[in-house]
Amino acid sequence: MSGTLRHIALTVEQTGPTGYGWLLIESTGGRVFVLKKSTRSYGTYMGALDAGYQELAVLSAAGLRRAEGQDEPEPAEQVPQSIEMAESHDAL
């Protein structure tokens, strides 16, 4: 498999007093971009985390198919948001 390593993370945020949503974010060039986010609210943190993990697995499998020359899937909807990346710190 060839290609550039992408820095993608899954995170969960609280969207309301009893709701949670997932975000897939990518770091590139010192900035963080939202690749995709949930369109619904989940009742638990774990529910949102599980749904986000499933979406990450779909994106990962789509990348593997492209790398192997299989049919290219439709691109994920891009959310036009960016977040300034905080200064990185070494783990203790």
N, C-alpha and C positions, 0 to 999 in steps of 0.2 A: 504494500500500500504506500503510495507516495502522496505528497502534498504538504501543506503548511499546517503545523499544529495550531489549533484554535483554542483559545482560552475561554471556555463556556462554563458558567456556573448556574446552579439552580438555587433559588432563594424563595422563601415564603414571607409574605408580609400580612399584617393584620389590616383588613380593609374596613372593619367596623367593630362594634363591641363583641359580636359573635361570629364574625366572618373572616376568612383567610383566602388569599389568592397566591398563586405562584408566578414567578418571573424567571425567564431564561435570559441571562445577561452575558455579554461577551466583552472581553477586554482586548483592546488593540490600540497601539499608538498612544498609550497613557490615558485613554478615555474608556469609559464603560458605556455600552449601548444595550438597550433592551431589545432582544431578538424577538421575543414572543411573550405574551402574558395571558393568564387565564381570563376567560370571558365570563366566568361565573364565580360566585362566592361559595366557599366550602365551609361547613359547620365546624370543622376541627383543623388544627394545624397539620396533623398527620394525613387527613384527607387531601388537603391541598398539596402537601409534599408528595404523596403517592401519585396524584394526577400529574404534577409537574415532572416527576421522574419518568412516568410513562411517555410524556411528550418529548423529553430529552432522549429517551430510547428510540422513538420514532425518527427524530432528527439524526441520531447517530447511525441508525440503519440506512437512512436515505443517503448519508455521506458514504457509507460503505458500498452501496449499490453504484453510486457515481464512480467511485474509485475502481470498481471492478468492471466498469463499462456497461452496466445494466441501465435500464431506462431511468432517466432523471425525473424525480418527482416534482410536483409543483412547489415553488419556493414558499416558505413560511411567510405569513404576513408580517411585515416589518412595522414596529411601533417607533415613530420618529421621536425618540427620547434619548438623551444622553446625560450622563452623570459624570462630573469630574471625579477622577480616581484619586482617592486619598493617598497620602504618602505611605509607601509600604514599609513595614517593620519586620525585622527578623524575629522568628519564633524563639522563645527562650528554651 
